[in-house]
């Protein structure tokens, strides 16, 4: 789960934010239902954002009701969740709390882009290796959260393989074929490139006068994730300012301003556009974003679908981890809980109820995952589509400790040009170079 946004939280709760969650195994076996032998009453506080799918389903968000299940398996344990208003709020509070040694929460949900900076301070987090020994993850997923000496800092929750979600109702009004196989072919099929995606957009916008994609910064995220070393080399050298591939992506994307909806991702205007008659026709669609689309358009909205295609072949955007701070007063029990939440059985439950695609190979092979369809997306076979999209991922980008801050500055640069229109593309690029230099 990635750059996910709003879930209700009080101001007091937001002030307490300290982190985000990862994944692990059960007490001794990923599928075990054994209850704890201890009678000691324990409260485990978990901080989340958006919708990781752990909680009981509500009208606003789907969920697998895992907290109640865990409490039944462990009668002495009470789970208390606080959901942050946004990932940005959560990250800011998380950084403050970890620096201060606060133990406001025992488990935190963290975005994948935070992990490099978290991995730079491993002593502040509990080693989940033993608790999660029976769990399995994609190699790159576990590698992102494993130190050089073998300590497991984060237990992986979901992965973010991407397809293209599209408004079939808007395409139909424009006279385009809305069949998902036809849409995939139109965008380039197995040979889809960013050029073919933008070319289709030019055709759509020219014919309808409506925007093709939602947010320039969102599309950039999909493009930059296909570069192995974009901002930081594996030896820690910052190369963002001198990387010709980064400049090439920036120039290509800023040349598509005519087909952009000129929206800042996660803004109120962006949220509203998912159901607008004048809204955008497509959005890059990692599995976790399906929940955002449902929440913004309304579960009864008819029109959204998904194509089994992605420019450049494949891409992963997002996916989260559960981490346990060393300062937690119940860190051993919190580690068991984080491991259980991210065991294959629970990852299957989360995908089938809340659409967050498993990062566990065992879970990915489960028939409930492979056979999942989504009524909201015109009964699309999302289990098969996201499995195909996960198989298409060929590049796992390296993200150093400075990655998150550099990427945030790039989003600001694109928004200055495309949303605020306060700077030209060249002016905003120059400011980004200055901003990156100040981070060095």
FIKOL-482270 format. One record per residue (C-alpha): x negated, y, z. Coordinates in nm, 2 decimals. Each point is the difference from the previous one (the first is absolute). Layout:
<atoms>
@x X | y Y | z Z
...
</atoms>
This chain:
<atoms>
@x 0.00 | y 0.00 | z 0.00
@x -0.15 | y 0.33 | z -0.10
@x 0.05 | y 0.37 | z 0.03
@x 0.34 | y -0.08 | z 0.12
@x 0.22 | y 0.27 | z 0.13
@x 0.29 | y 0.08 | z 0.22
@x 0.14 | y -0.20 | z 0.28
@x 0.18 | y 0.17 | z 0.28
@x -0.21 | y 0.09 | z 0.31
@x 0.05 | y 0.25 | z 0.27
@x -0.24 | y 0.28 | z 0.05
@x -0.12 | y -0.16 | z 0.32
@x -0.06 | y -0.33 | z -0.18
@x -0.20 | y 0.17 | z -0.27
@x -0.21 | y 0.17 | z 0.26
@x -0.09 | y -0.35 | z 0.13
@x -0.10 | y -0.14 | z -0.34
@x -0.33 | y -0.18 | z 0.00
@x -0.02 | y -0.25 | z -0.27
@x 0.15 | y -0.26 | z -0.23
@x 0.03 | y -0.37 | z -0.02
@x -0.19 | y -0.28 | z -0.18
@x 0.04 | y -0.38 | z -0.01
@x -0.10 | y -0.32 | z 0.16
@x 0.10 | y -0.35 | z 0.11
@x 0.20 | y -0.16 | z 0.28
@x -0.13 | y -0.11 | z 0.34
@x -0.16 | y -0.31 | z -0.14
@x 0.17 | y -0.06 | z -0.33
@x 0.14 | y 0.24 | z -0.26
@x 0.34 | y -0.18 | z 0.00
@x 0.00 | y -0.10 | z 0.37
@x 0.32 | y 0.06 | z 0.20
@x -0.17 | y -0.08 | z 0.33
@x 0.09 | y 0.23 | z 0.29
@x -0.27 | y 0.16 | z 0.22
@x -0.07 | y -0.17 | z 0.32
@x -0.04 | y 0.32 | z 0.19
@x 0.29 | y 0.14 | z 0.20
@x -0.16 | y 0.35 | z 0.03
@x 0.23 | y 0.26 | z -0.13
@x -0.17 | y 0.18 | z -0.29
@x 0.10 | y 0.29 | z -0.22
@x -0.17 | y 0.04 | z -0.33
@x 0.04 | y 0.34 | z -0.17
@x -0.04 | y 0.01 | z -0.37
@x -0.02 | y 0.31 | z -0.22
@x 0.12 | y -0.02 | z -0.36
@x 0.09 | y 0.23 | z -0.29
@x 0.25 | y -0.03 | z -0.28
@x 0.13 | y -0.35 | z 0.00
@x -0.24 | y -0.30 | z 0.05
@x 0.31 | y -0.22 | z 0.02
@x -0.06 | y -0.13 | z 0.35
@x 0.30 | y 0.14 | z 0.18
@x 0.37 | y -0.10 | z -0.02
@x 0.17 | y 0.12 | z -0.31
@x 0.21 | y 0.32 | z 0.01
@x 0.21 | y 0.19 | z -0.26
@x -0.31 | y 0.22 | z -0.06
@x -0.27 | y -0.27 | z -0.03
@x -0.02 | y -0.38 | z -0.05
@x -0.19 | y -0.21 | z 0.24
@x -0.08 | y -0.36 | z 0.10
@x 0.08 | y 0.05 | z 0.37
@x -0.34 | y -0.14 | z 0.10
@x -0.01 | y 0.18 | z 0.34
@x 0.30 | y -0.19 | z 0.13
@x -0.14 | y -0.33 | z -0.13
@x -0.33 | y 0.06 | z 0.17
@x 0.17 | y 0.09 | z 0.33
@x 0.20 | y -0.32 | z -0.01
@x -0.32 | y -0.20 | z -0.06
@x -0.17 | y 0.20 | z 0.29
@x 0.27 | y 0.08 | z 0.26
@x -0.24 | y 0.19 | z 0.21
@x -0.09 | y 0.25 | z -0.28
@x 0.19 | y 0.31 | z -0.10
@x -0.07 | y 0.18 | z -0.32
@x 0.04 | y 0.37 | z -0.03
@x -0.03 | y 0.16 | z -0.35
@x -0.05 | y 0.37 | z -0.07
@x 0.04 | y 0.09 | z -0.37
@x -0.19 | y 0.31 | z -0.11
@x 0.17 | y 0.27 | z -0.21
@x -0.27 | y -0.04 | z -0.27
@x -0.33 | y -0.17 | z -0.06
@x -0.18 | y 0.34 | z 0.02
@x 0.15 | y 0.07 | z 0.34
@x -0.10 | y -0.35 | z 0.11
@x -0.36 | y 0.03 | z -0.12
@x -0.06 | y 0.33 | z 0.16
@x 0.13 | y -0.13 | z 0.34
@x -0.19 | y -0.33 | z -0.04
@x -0.33 | y 0.18 | z -0.05
@x 0.06 | y 0.22 | z 0.30
@x 0.10 | y -0.29 | z 0.22
@x -0.28 | y -0.23 | z -0.10
@x -0.26 | y 0.28 | z 0.05
@x 0.15 | y 0.07 | z 0.35
@x 0.01 | y -0.36 | z 0.10
@x 0.38 | y 0.02 | z 0.05
@x 0.19 | y -0.33 | z 0.02
@x 0.34 | y 0.14 | z -0.09
@x 0.05 | y -0.29 | z -0.23
@x -0.13 | y -0.36 | z 0.00
@x 0.04 | y -0.07 | z -0.37
@x -0.02 | y 0.25 | z -0.29
@x 0.10 | y -0.02 | z -0.37
@x -0.27 | y 0.15 | z -0.21
@x -0.01 | y 0.07 | z -0.37
@x -0.27 | y -0.16 | z -0.22
@x -0.16 | y 0.33 | z -0.07
@x -0.06 | y 0.06 | z 0.37
@x -0.20 | y -0.32 | z 0.04
@x -0.34 | y 0.13 | z -0.11
@x 0.00 | y 0.26 | z 0.27
@x 0.13 | y -0.25 | z 0.25
@x -0.27 | y -0.25 | z -0.09
@x -0.26 | y 0.27 | z 0.08
@x 0.10 | y -0.03 | z 0.37
@x 0.05 | y -0.37 | z 0.05
@x -0.07 | y 0.01 | z 0.37
@x 0.32 | y 0.19 | z 0.06
@x 0.21 | y -0.30 | z -0.12
@x 0.06 | y -0.35 | z 0.12
@x -0.13 | y -0.29 | z -0.20
@x 0.30 | y -0.19 | z -0.14
@x -0.20 | y -0.29 | z -0.15
@x 0.09 | y -0.26 | z 0.26
@x 0.37 | y 0.10 | z 0.03
@x 0.04 | y 0.00 | z -0.38
@x -0.22 | y -0.31 | z -0.07
@x 0.29 | y -0.19 | z -0.16
@x 0.11 | y 0.29 | z -0.22
@x -0.11 | y 0.04 | z -0.36
@x -0.03 | y 0.31 | z -0.23
@x -0.12 | y 0.08 | z -0.34
@x -0.38 | y 0.03 | z 0.01
@x -0.01 | y 0.37 | z -0.07
@x 0.27 | y 0.06 | z 0.27
@x -0.19 | y -0.16 | z 0.28
@x -0.33 | y 0.14 | z -0.13
@x 0.13 | y 0.36 | z 0.04
@x 0.04 | y -0.07 | z 0.37
@x -0.30 | y -0.22 | z 0.09
@x -0.33 | y 0.14 | z 0.13
@x -0.34 | y -0.11 | z -0.12
@x -0.03 | y -0.21 | z 0.32
@x 0.34 | y -0.17 | z -0.06
@x 0.22 | y 0.20 | z 0.23
@x 0.36 | y 0.02 | z -0.13
@x 0.13 | y 0.35 | z 0.08
@x 0.33 | y -0.01 | z -0.19
@x 0.25 | y -0.27 | z -0.07
@x 0.15 | y 0.05 | z -0.34
@x 0.37 | y 0.05 | z -0.05
@x 0.11 | y 0.06 | z -0.36
@x -0.17 | y 0.06 | z -0.34
@x 0.11 | y 0.25 | z -0.26
@x 0.00 | y -0.15 | z -0.35
@x 0.16 | y 0.24 | z -0.24
@x 0.26 | y -0.02 | z -0.27
@x 0.19 | y 0.29 | z -0.17
@x 0.34 | y 0.08 | z 0.15
@x 0.23 | y 0.19 | z -0.24
@x 0.34 | y 0.15 | z -0.02
@x 0.20 | y -0.22 | z -0.24
@x 0.29 | y 0.24 | z 0.01
@x -0.21 | y 0.29 | z -0.12
@x -0.17 | y -0.21 | z -0.27
@x 0.34 | y -0.12 | z -0.12
@x 0.13 | y 0.36 | z -0.02
@x -0.30 | y 0.08 | z -0.21
@x 0.06 | y -0.28 | z -0.24
@x -0.29 | y -0.22 | z 0.12
@x 0.01 | y -0.38 | z 0.05
@x 0.04 | y -0.06 | z 0.37
@x -0.08 | y -0.38 | z 0.01
@x -0.30 | y -0.04 | z 0.23
@x -0.19 | y -0.21 | z -0.25
@x 0.06 | y 0.26 | z -0.27
@x -0.11 | y 0.28 | z 0.24
@x -0.32 | y -0.20 | z 0.08
@x -0.07 | y -0.04 | z -0.37
@x 0.06 | y 0.37 | z -0.07
@x -0.25 | y 0.10 | z 0.27
@x -0.26 | y -0.23 | z -0.16
@x 0.07 | y -0.34 | z 0.15
@x -0.31 | y -0.21 | z 0.08
@x -0.21 | y 0.27 | z -0.17
@x 0.16 | y 0.30 | z 0.17
@x -0.24 | y 0.29 | z 0.06
@x 0.05 | y 0.34 | z 0.15
@x 0.01 | y 0.14 | z -0.36
@x 0.29 | y -0.23 | z -0.09
@x 0.18 | y 0.09 | z 0.32
@x -0.03 | y 0.37 | z -0.06
@x 0.09 | y -0.05 | z -0.37
@x 0.32 | y -0.16 | z 0.09
@x 0.06 | y 0.29 | z 0.24
@x -0.05 | y 0.26 | z -0.28
@x 0.25 | y -0.19 | z -0.21
@x 0.26 | y -0.01 | z 0.29
@x -0.05 | y 0.37 | z 0.10
@x 0.01 | y 0.12 | z -0.36
@x 0.33 | y -0.18 | z -0.06
@x 0.17 | y 0.08 | z 0.33
@x -0.16 | y 0.31 | z 0.14
@x -0.04 | y -0.18 | z 0.33
@x -0.32 | y -0.09 | z 0.20
@x -0.17 | y -0.33 | z -0.05
@x -0.18 | y -0.05 | z 0.33
@x 0.05 | y 0.14 | z 0.35
@x -0.33 | y 0.13 | z 0.14
@x -0.34 | y 0.07 | z -0.15
@x -0.17 | y -0.08 | z 0.32
@x 0.19 | y -0.33 | z 0.02
@x -0.10 | y -0.10 | z -0.35
@x -0.36 | y 0.10 | z 0.08
@x 0.00 | y -0.25 | z 0.29
@x 0.08 | y -0.28 | z -0.23
@x -0.27 | y 0.10 | z -0.24
@x -0.28 | y 0.06 | z 0.25
@x 0.06 | y -0.34 | z 0.16
@x -0.12 | y -0.17 | z -0.31
@x -0.35 | y 0.14 | z 0.04
@x -0.23 | y -0.21 | z 0.22
@x -0.22 | y 0.29 | z 0.12
@x 0.19 | y 0.33 | z -0.04
@x -0.10 | y 0.24 | z 0.28
@x -0.25 | y -0.20 | z 0.21
@x -0.26 | y -0.26 | z -0.10
@x -0.04 | y -0.31 | z 0.20
@x -0.32 | y 0.14 | z 0.14
@x 0.20 | y 0.29 | z 0.15
@x -0.11 | y 0.26 | z -0.26
@x 0.28 | y 0.24 | z -0.09
@x 0.03 | y 0.01 | z -0.38
@x 0.35 | y 0.16 | z -0.03
@x -0.13 | y 0.33 | z -0.15
@x -0.23 | y -0.16 | z -0.26
@x 0.21 | y -0.31 | z -0.10
@x 0.10 | y 0.04 | z -0.36
@x 0.28 | y -0.25 | z 0.04
@x 0.17 | y 0.21 | z 0.26
@x -0.02 | y 0.31 | z -0.23
@x 0.13 | y -0.20 | z -0.29
@x 0.31 | y -0.11 | z 0.20
@x 0.06 | y 0.35 | z 0.12
@x -0.02 | y 0.14 | z -0.35
@x 0.22 | y -0.27 | z -0.15
@x 0.26 | y 0.04 | z 0.27
@x 0.01 | y 0.38 | z 0.00
@x 0.06 | y -0.01 | z -0.37
@x 0.34 | y -0.17 | z 0.06
@x 0.16 | y 0.29 | z 0.19
@x 0.28 | y 0.02 | z -0.25
@x 0.14 | y -0.34 | z 0.10
@x -0.04 | y 0.05 | z 0.37
@x 0.28 | y 0.07 | z 0.24
@x -0.24 | y 0.24 | z 0.18
@x 0.08 | y -0.15 | z 0.34
@x -0.21 | y -0.05 | z 0.31
@x 0.03 | y -0.36 | z 0.11
@x 0.19 | y -0.04 | z 0.33
@x 0.15 | y 0.35 | z -0.02
@x 0.37 | y 0.05 | z 0.04
@x 0.03 | y 0.08 | z -0.37
@x -0.18 | y -0.32 | z -0.09
@x 0.24 | y -0.20 | z 0.23
@x 0.31 | y 0.16 | z -0.16
@x -0.12 | y -0.06 | z -0.35
@x 0.04 | y -0.38 | z 0.03
@x 0.37 | y 0.03 | z -0.05
@x 0.03 | y 0.32 | z -0.20
@x 0.14 | y 0.01 | z -0.35
@x -0.30 | y 0.21 | z -0.09
@x -0.25 | y -0.21 | z 0.18
@x -0.31 | y -0.17 | z -0.13
@x 0.02 | y -0.32 | z -0.21
@x -0.29 | y -0.20 | z 0.15
@x -0.22 | y -0.03 | z 0.30
@x -0.30 | y -0.22 | z 0.08
@x 0.15 | y -0.27 | z 0.22
@x -0.20 | y -0.19 | z 0.26
@x 0.22 | y -0.25 | z 0.18
@x 0.04 | y 0.21 | z 0.31
@x 0.13 | y 0.29 | z -0.20
@x 0.33 | y -0.18 | z -0.07
@x 0.11 | y 0.08 | z 0.35
@x -0.06 | y 0.37 | z -0.06
@x 0.19 | y -0.01 | z -0.32
@x 0.29 | y -0.17 | z 0.17
@x 0.00 | y 0.24 | z 0.29
@x -0.02 | y 0.31 | z -0.23
@x 0.25 | y -0.11 | z -0.26
@x 0.24 | y -0.19 | z 0.23
@x 0.03 | y -0.38 | z 0.02
@x 0.32 | y 0.02 | z -0.22
@x -0.17 | y 0.20 | z -0.27
@x 0.01 | y -0.17 | z -0.34
@x -0.27 | y 0.08 | z -0.25
@x -0.34 | y -0.10 | z 0.13
@x -0.19 | y -0.30 | z -0.15
@x -0.36 | y -0.12 | z -0.02
@x -0.22 | y -0.11 | z -0.29
@x -0.27 | y -0.26 | z 0.03
@x -0.27 | y 0.22 | z -0.14
@x -0.27 | y 0.24 | z 0.12
@x -0.24 | y 0.23 | z -0.19
@x -0.35 | y -0.13 | z 0.00
@x 0.12 | y -0.36 | z 0.07
@x 0.04 | y 0.01 | z 0.38
@x -0.03 | y 0.21 | z 0.31
@x 0.04 | y -0.02 | z 0.37
@x 0.13 | y 0.31 | z 0.19
@x 0.01 | y -0.03 | z 0.37
@x 0.06 | y -0.28 | z 0.25
@x -0.05 | y 0.05 | z 0.37
@x -0.18 | y -0.15 | z 0.30
@x 0.08 | y -0.05 | z 0.37
@x -0.28 | y 0.11 | z 0.23
@x -0.02 | y -0.03 | z 0.38
@x -0.20 | y 0.26 | z 0.19
@x -0.26 | y -0.12 | z 0.24
@x 0.15 | y 0.23 | z 0.26
@x 0.34 | y -0.18 | z 0.00
@x 0.08 | y -0.14 | z 0.35
@x 0.16 | y -0.31 | z -0.17
@x -0.24 | y -0.04 | z -0.29
@x -0.02 | y -0.39 | z 0.01
@x 0.38 | y -0.03 | z -0.01
@x 0.02 | y 0.29 | z -0.26
@x -0.25 | y -0.19 | z -0.22
@x 0.22 | y -0.32 | z 0.02
@x 0.30 | y 0.21 | z -0.10
@x -0.18 | y 0.17 | z -0.29
@x -0.12 | y -0.34 | z -0.12
@x 0.35 | y -0.15 | z 0.02
@x 0.16 | y 0.29 | z -0.19
@x -0.24 | y -0.05 | z -0.29
@x 0.00 | y -0.38 | z -0.02
@x 0.13 | y -0.14 | z -0.33
@x 0.35 | y -0.09 | z 0.14
@x 0.06 | y 0.36 | z 0.11
@x -0.14 | y 0.15 | z -0.32
@x 0.25 | y -0.21 | z -0.19
@x 0.28 | y 0.13 | z 0.22
@x -0.11 | y 0.36 | z -0.05
@x -0.01 | y -0.03 | z -0.38
@x 0.34 | y -0.18 | z -0.03
@x 0.17 | y 0.26 | z 0.22
@x -0.20 | y 0.32 | z -0.05
@x -0.19 | y -0.04 | z -0.33
@x -0.36 | y 0.04 | z 0.14
@x -0.20 | y -0.25 | z -0.20
@x -0.22 | y -0.24 | z 0.20
@x -0.37 | y 0.02 | z 0.01
@x -0.02 | y -0.36 | z 0.11
@x -0.06 | y -0.25 | z -0.29
@x 0.20 | y -0.26 | z 0.19
@x 0.30 | y 0.24 | z 0.03
@x -0.03 | y 0.10 | z -0.37
@x 0.04 | y -0.37 | z -0.10
@x 0.32 | y -0.04 | z 0.21
@x 0.31 | y -0.08 | z -0.20
@x 0.19 | y 0.28 | z 0.18
@x -0.25 | y 0.25 | z -0.13
@x -0.02 | y -0.14 | z -0.35
@x 0.38 | y -0.02 | z -0.03
@x 0.09 | y 0.34 | z 0.15
@x 0.23 | y 0.23 | z -0.20
@x 0.10 | y 0.35 | z 0.08
@x 0.36 | y 0.10 | z -0.05
@x -0.09 | y 0.37 | z 0.02
@x -0.24 | y -0.04 | z -0.29
@x 0.27 | y -0.15 | z -0.23
@x -0.08 | y -0.35 | z 0.14
@x -0.36 | y 0.02 | z -0.12
@x -0.21 | y -0.31 | z 0.09
@x -0.22 | y 0.21 | z 0.22
@x -0.17 | y -0.30 | z 0.16
@x -0.13 | y -0.11 | z -0.34
@x -0.07 | y 0.35 | z -0.12
@x -0.21 | y 0.10 | z 0.30
@x -0.18 | y -0.34 | z -0.01
@x -0.09 | y 0.07 | z -0.36
@x -0.11 | y 0.35 | z 0.08
@x -0.22 | y -0.12 | z 0.29
@x -0.16 | y -0.26 | z -0.23
@x -0.08 | y 0.29 | z -0.25
@x -0.21 | y 0.19 | z 0.25
@x -0.36 | y -0.02 | z -0.11
@x -0.16 | y 0.29 | z 0.18
@x -0.01 | y 0.06 | z 0.37
@x -0.13 | y 0.35 | z 0.06
@x -0.27 | y 0.07 | z 0.25
@x 0.11 | y 0.27 | z 0.25
@x -0.25 | y 0.15 | z 0.23
@x 0.07 | y 0.19 | z 0.32
@x 0.04 | y 0.33 | z -0.19
@x 0.25 | y -0.14 | z -0.25
@x 0.32 | y 0.10 | z 0.17
@x -0.10 | y 0.36 | z 0.04
@x -0.13 | y 0.03 | z -0.36
@x 0.32 | y -0.16 | z -0.13
@x 0.21 | y 0.24 | z 0.20
@x -0.18 | y 0.30 | z -0.15
@x 0.06 | y -0.15 | z -0.35
@x 0.38 | y -0.02 | z 0.07
@x -0.02 | y 0.37 | z 0.11
@x -0.18 | y 0.09 | z -0.32
@x 0.25 | y -0.17 | z -0.22
@x 0.29 | y 0.16 | z 0.19
@x -0.15 | y 0.34 | z -0.04
@x 0.00 | y -0.05 | z -0.38
@x 0.32 | y -0.20 | z -0.05
@x 0.23 | y 0.09 | z 0.28
@x -0.08 | y 0.35 | z 0.13
@x -0.16 | y 0.10 | z -0.33
@x -0.22 | y 0.23 | z 0.19
@x -0.32 | y -0.10 | z -0.19
@x -0.09 | y -0.13 | z -0.34
@x -0.14 | y -0.35 | z -0.03
@x -0.35 | y 0.13 | z -0.03
@x 0.03 | y 0.24 | z 0.30
@x 0.15 | y -0.28 | z 0.22
@x -0.28 | y -0.24 | z -0.10
@x -0.26 | y 0.26 | z 0.10
@x 0.17 | y 0.05 | z 0.33
@x 0.01 | y -0.38 | z 0.05
@x -0.38 | y -0.02 | z -0.06
@x -0.05 | y 0.27 | z 0.27
@x 0.24 | y -0.18 | z 0.24
@x -0.19 | y -0.33 | z -0.05
@x -0.33 | y 0.17 | z 0.06
@x 0.13 | y 0.13 | z 0.33
@x 0.07 | y -0.36 | z 0.11
@x -0.35 | y -0.12 | z -0.06
</atoms>
